[in-house]
Amino acid sequence: MFNLRWADEGGFPASDRGAAYGDGLFETIRMHGDRGVLLSRHLDRMVRDAGRLDIPVSLTKLREACTAAASRYSGSFMNSEMDCGWVLKLILTRGEGGRGYRPGLGGRPTLMVSAGHLPEMPLSTGVAVDFSRVPLMVNPLLVGIKSLNRLEQVLAAREIQGSLYEVIMSDSAANLVEGTRTNLLLKVPGGWVTPPVKSLAVAGVLRQWLLERLRARGELVDERAMGIGDVLGGHCQGLYLLNSVIGVVPVRSLAGQDLPVDGGLATIFNPLELLE
């Protein structure tokens, strides 16, 4: 169903539509040994969003590729302390074919598979964050899709300097949307607030899992527009960055203003308990 390529054996050909036009999407999965954190959710999202782009892909074939990748790469990340954490990246493109932007008919997708080291985990005491000057404009047809078109995030990530860990991007109405690589979750009196899916460039799998878990515990979660006043006002009881590779990260300061830090979410999310 797709042409499987291994990144350590070479890259995409110049004629691949993913390389030429960003015509595709990707998943980045935290692995430990041969198992992945929230693996099923990552693969389900890739299949679902590939369908939105009209790129055919089989969930069964994706699982087979992950199994092959674990066999191929996991041993490279074992160290003397038996820490076998690593990152699996899947890039699915429409493949080759078509003249210009218009795709050809009957093309075969390409799946590029690569592996890398886990990034350094942030301190549990919280990180420093600022507001980005780069606006985030989400096309309604691409809402939530982790597409290969990430130029706005690339521009915003250039603002991450010095002790900053992340910058938060806003839409044209000055609503806070997400970080360059993270979703947002705000603790307020009586519950939680997070920007709605319809505003997101990436609807994270950890975000959705965590919202489901909070609601199952009987906690109120309000998916609505989030303004600067929500996080810098007196009702903020904690702001969290969500990413399935780095986990749940508390923000201790935003634009130089201290925020309260509560480690309560750490008792809910333990990546090693979510391996599949």
Secondary structure, DSSP 8 states (H G I E B T S, - for coil): --EEEEGGG----TTBHHHHH--EEEEEEEEETTEEBTHHHHHHHHHHHHHHTT----HHHHHHHHHHHHHHHGGGG--TT---EEEEEEEEE--B--STTS--TT---EEEEEEEE------TT-EEEEE-SS-----GGGTT--BS--HHHHHHHTT--TTEEEEEEE-TT--EEEESS-EEEEEETTEEEE--GGG-S---HHHHHHHHHHHHTT-EEEE--B-HHHHHSTT--EEEEEETTTEEEEEEEETTEE----GGGGGT--GGGSB-
